[in-house]
Amino acid sequence: MYELAILARGGVLLTVWAVAAGWSRGRLAGCLRRDGWQGICRGAWAAPGKDVDWRVRATALQFLRPELVCSHGTAARLHRIELLGGAVDEGFLDFTAPATSRSTHDALIRIRSTSSLTDGDRSVRRGLRVTTPARTVGDLIRSCGSREEAVVAADSALARRAVGGVRREALVRYEELAAELAAPRPGAPRARAWLPLTEAASGSPAESVARLRMRDAGLFPESQPPLRTAEGRTLRPDFLFREAGLAVEVEGYAFHGTRRAHERDVTRFNALQSCPEVRRVLRFTARDVFARPDHVIATIRAALALQVRARAG
């Protein structure tokens, strides 16, 4: 009989592997408990001391059921696609599987059945079978409950940005999303109507929502336009009302995580005001955008009106 640690893959052991190697089920259970192996789910164990996080659980489930493909929120985490409201619940896993696949009674696992998941819709990311970025965003937009959720997910995938401290390139092109949403699937018509609202230049979920709020109010600034400071440095304000010379910045929750980050922000704020196109800078927090959108819009309108009066005078 093989040692259990040798049979494990990435610190995950299936009962069927041990039985196939000669272990009896009765002896196996006692040995696993005695040596500190951790139950992941029925039929799967994690090596002693291994952190049983969402990725380990997903790995074990894919070992047990090869037809399962990580999708929706779980795929978003693997691709580092940001969703509205922050991180996906680590305890919950999303999968897509063929329509003939059996269901599950685990409340922390959601399996969506489909007959339209092709080889071109699947890839491997961080060791797990996962829907491609285009299919992931398409699934998310088609199933989103709101326009904001849909646009935040699409903007994140379209943009080159840092997510979770990791800088990544854009995951998908607009044309790829358009092709993905052309398929006649539930939720597709609404998703196609939302797609033109996306903006690849968006830098964060808060910026995406702020842009939508301004659009609803009839305000259409440029997003992340490149400007040149007096010293020749290129800066990109979140939004610019060029005619009024008004720049608008939206700061994320963790923007001032360190003293150095705060100092960089002060330097950026001063440099931005040296750009010839900028006469005034407004700054809002993500909380302002999400919880006080009327205040944000009113403040922007007042600043724009002031610039109009200044030009008239």
C-alpha positions in Angstrom: 0.0 0.0 0.0 1.2 3.5 -0.8 1.6 6.1 1.9 -1.4 8.5 2.0 0.8 11.6 1.4 2.2 10.1 -1.8 -1.4 9.5 -3.1 -2.5 13.1 -2.4 -2.4 15.7 -5.2 -1.6 19.2 -4.1 -2.4 18.2 -0.5 -5.8 16.8 -1.5 -6.6 13.1 -1.1 -9.7 11.3 -2.4 -11.0 8.2 -0.6 -11.3 6.4 -3.9 -7.6 6.9 -4.6 -6.6 5.3 -1.3 -9.0 2.4 -1.7 -7.7 1.8 -5.3 -4.2 1.7 -3.8 -5.1 -1.1 -1.4 -6.4 0.7 1.7 -9.6 -0.6 3.3 -12.2 2.0 4.0 -12.4 1.1 7.7 -8.6 1.3 8.2 -8.4 4.4 6.1 -10.9 6.5 8.1 -9.0 5.7 11.4 -5.6 6.5 9.9 -6.8 9.8 8.4 -8.3 11.0 11.7 -5.3 9.8 13.7 -2.8 11.6 11.5 -4.7 14.9 11.4 -6.2 14.8 7.9 -9.0 17.3 7.4 -12.3 16.5 5.8 -13.1 18.8 2.9 -16.3 17.2 1.7 -17.6 13.6 1.5 -14.8 11.6 -0.1 -12.1 14.2 0.0 -9.5 15.1 2.6 -6.9 17.8 3.0 -3.3 17.1 4.3 -2.6 17.9 8.0 -2.0 21.6 8.5 -3.2 22.6 5.0 -5.3 25.7 4.9 -8.7 24.5 3.5 -9.7 27.7 1.6 -12.1 28.1 -1.3 -9.5 27.0 -3.8 -8.8 23.8 -2.0 -12.5 23.0 -1.8 -12.9 23.8 -5.5 -10.0 21.5 -6.3 -11.4 18.6 -4.3 -14.8 19.0 -5.9 -13.2 19.0 -9.4 -11.3 15.9 -8.5 -14.5 14.2 -7.4 -16.6 15.5 -10.3 -14.4 16.3 -13.4 -17.4 17.7 -15.3 -17.6 20.7 -12.9 -16.2 24.0 -14.3 -15.7 27.0 -12.0 -17.9 29.9 -13.2 -19.7 33.1 -12.2 -18.4 34.4 -8.9 -15.8 31.7 -8.4 -14.5 32.2 -11.9 -14.4 36.0 -11.2 -12.1 35.4 -8.3 -9.8 33.2 -10.3 -9.5 35.7 -13.1 -9.4 38.7 -10.6 -12.5 40.3 -12.0 -13.9 42.7 -9.5 -17.6 42.6 -8.6 -19.9 45.2 -7.0 -20.0 44.9 -3.3 -16.4 43.6 -2.8 -15.1 40.0 -2.7 -17.2 37.0 -3.3 -18.1 35.0 -0.2 -15.2 32.6 0.2 -17.4 29.9 1.5 -19.6 29.8 -1.6 -18.6 28.1 -4.8 -20.1 28.5 -8.3 -19.8 25.8 -11.0 -21.3 25.2 -14.4 -21.8 21.6 -15.6 -23.4 19.7 -18.5 -27.2 19.5 -18.3 -26.9 15.7 -17.6 -24.8 16.3 -14.5 -26.3 15.4 -11.1 -27.3 18.2 -8.7 -25.9 18.8 -5.2 -27.5 19.2 -1.8 -24.7 21.3 -0.4 -26.0 24.8 0.4 -22.6 26.3 -0.2 -22.3 25.0 -3.8 -24.3 26.3 -6.7 -24.2 24.2 -9.9 -25.7 25.7 -13.1 -26.7 23.2 -15.8 -26.1 24.1 -19.4 -25.9 22.6 -22.8 -23.8 25.4 -24.3 -20.4 25.1 -22.5 -17.9 24.3 -25.3 -14.2 23.6 -25.1 -13.7 27.2 -26.2 -15.5 28.4 -23.1 -13.1 26.6 -20.8 -9.6 27.3 -19.6 -7.3 26.5 -16.7 -6.6 29.2 -14.1 -4.5 28.7 -11.0 -4.8 25.0 -11.3 -8.6 24.9 -11.7 -10.9 24.4 -14.7 -12.7 27.7 -15.2 -14.8 29.5 -17.7 -12.8 31.9 -19.9 -12.9 35.6 -19.1 -15.3 36.3 -21.9 -17.7 33.5 -20.9 -17.3 34.5 -17.2 -18.2 38.1 -17.8 -21.0 37.0 -20.2 -22.5 34.7 -17.5 -22.2 37.4 -14.9 -23.9 40.1 -17.0 -26.7 37.8 -18.1 -27.4 36.8 -14.5 -26.8 40.2 -12.9 -29.7 41.8 -11.0 -28.7 45.4 -11.8 -27.1 47.5 -14.4 -24.4 48.5 -11.9 -23.4 45.0 -11.2 -23.1 44.2 -14.9 -21.1 47.2 -15.8 -18.7 46.9 -12.8 -17.9 43.3 -13.8 -17.4 44.1 -17.5 -15.3 47.3 -16.8 -13.0 45.2 -14.6 -12.4 42.6 -17.2 -11.9 45.2 -19.9 -9.4 47.2 -17.9 -5.7 46.8 -17.2 -5.6 47.3 -13.4 -4.4 46.1 -10.0 -6.8 43.7 -8.3 -6.0 42.4 -4.8 -2.5 43.8 -5.0 -1.8 42.0 -8.3 -1.4 44.1 -11.5 -2.9 42.3 -14.5 -3.5 43.1 -18.2 -7.0 43.5 -19.6 -8.7 40.1 -19.7 -11.0 40.5 -22.6 -11.8 42.9 -25.5 -15.1 44.6 -26.1 -15.6 42.7 -29.4 -15.2 39.4 -27.5 -17.9 40.4 -25.0 -20.2 41.5 -27.8 -19.7 38.1 -29.6 -20.3 36.3 -26.3 -23.5 38.1 -25.6 -24.8 37.6 -29.2 -25.8 34.0 -28.3 -29.5 33.6 -27.6 -29.4 32.8 -23.9 -31.6 33.9 -21.0 -30.7 37.5 -20.0 -28.8 38.2 -23.2 -31.0 41.0 -24.5 -30.7 43.0 -21.3 -27.0 42.3 -21.2 -26.5 43.5 -24.8 -28.3 46.8 -23.8 -25.9 47.3 -20.9 -22.7 46.5 -22.8 -22.4 50.0 -24.5 -22.3 51.5 -21.0 -18.9 49.9 -20.3 -15.6 51.8 -20.2 -12.3 50.1 -20.5 -10.5 53.1 -19.0 -12.4 52.7 -15.7 -10.0 52.2 -12.8 -12.3 50.8 -10.1 -15.8 49.6 -9.2 -16.4 53.0 -7.6 -15.4 54.8 -10.8 -17.8 52.6 -12.8 -20.7 53.4 -10.6 -19.8 57.1 -10.5 -19.8 57.2 -14.2 -23.2 55.6 -14.4 -24.6 58.0 -11.8 -23.3 61.0 -13.8 -24.7 59.6 -17.0 -28.1 59.3 -15.4 -27.8 62.9 -14.5 -26.9 64.0 -18.0 -23.2 64.5 -17.3 -20.7 62.9 -19.7 -17.1 63.6 -18.6 -14.1 61.9 -20.2 -12.8 58.9 -18.4 -9.0 58.7 -17.5 -7.9 61.2 -20.2 -4.1 61.6 -20.3 -2.9 65.0 -19.2 0.5 66.6 -19.0 1.7 68.3 -15.8 3.9 71.4 -15.7 6.9 69.1 -15.1 6.0 66.9 -18.1 4.5 64.0 -16.1 1.5 62.2 -17.5 -1.5 62.0 -15.2 -5.0 60.5 -15.8 -7.7 62.0 -13.6 -10.7 59.6 -13.1 -13.0 62.1 -14.9 -12.5 65.4 -16.7 -15.1 67.9 -17.8 -12.7 69.5 -20.2 -14.6 72.6 -21.2 -15.1 73.5 -17.6 -11.6 72.5 -16.6 -13.1 70.3 -13.8 -11.4 67.1 -12.8 -13.2 64.6 -10.6 -11.3 62.0 -8.5 -12.9 58.9 -6.8 -10.9 57.4 -4.1 -11.3 53.7 -3.2 -11.8 52.3 0.3 -8.1 51.4 0.9 -6.6 54.3 -1.0 -4.7 55.7 2.0 -3.6 52.3 3.4 -0.1 53.6 4.2 1.8 56.9 4.9 3.6 56.5 1.6 0.2 56.1 -0.3 -1.1 59.2 1.4 2.0 61.2 0.4 1.7 59.9 -3.2 -1.9 61.1 -3.3 -1.0 64.6 -2.0 1.7 64.9 -4.6 -0.7 63.7 -7.3 -3.4 66.2 -6.2 -0.9 69.1 -6.5 0.5 67.9 -9.8 -3.0 67.5 -11.3 -3.8 71.1 -10.6 -0.7 72.1 -12.6 -2.2 70.6 -15.8 -3.3 73.4 -18.2 -6.7 71.7 -18.7 -7.5 71.6 -15.0 -8.8 74.6 -13.1 -10.4 72.8 -10.2 -10.3 69.2 -8.7 -13.2 67.6 -6.8 -12.5 64.5 -4.7 -15.1 61.9 -3.5 -14.7 58.7 -1.6 -16.2 55.4 -2.7 -18.6 55.7 0.2 -19.8 59.0 -1.3 -20.5 57.3 -4.6 -22.3 54.3 -3.2 -24.2 55.9 -0.3 -24.5 59.6 -1.3 -24.8 59.8 -5.1 -27.2 62.8 -4.9 -24.6 64.7 -3.0 -21.9 63.8 -5.5 -24.0 64.9 -8.5 -25.1 68.1 -6.8 -21.5 69.0 -5.9 -20.4 68.4 -9.5 -23.3 70.5 -10.9 -22.5 73.4 -8.6 -18.8 73.3 -9.6 -19.7 73.2 -13.3 -22.2 76.1 -12.8 -19.5 78.1 -11.0 -17.1 77.6 -14.0 -19.8 78.8 -16.4 -20.3 82.0 -14.4 -16.6 82.6 -14.1 -16.2 82.4 -17.9 -19.2 84.6 -18.4 -17.8 87.2 -16.0 
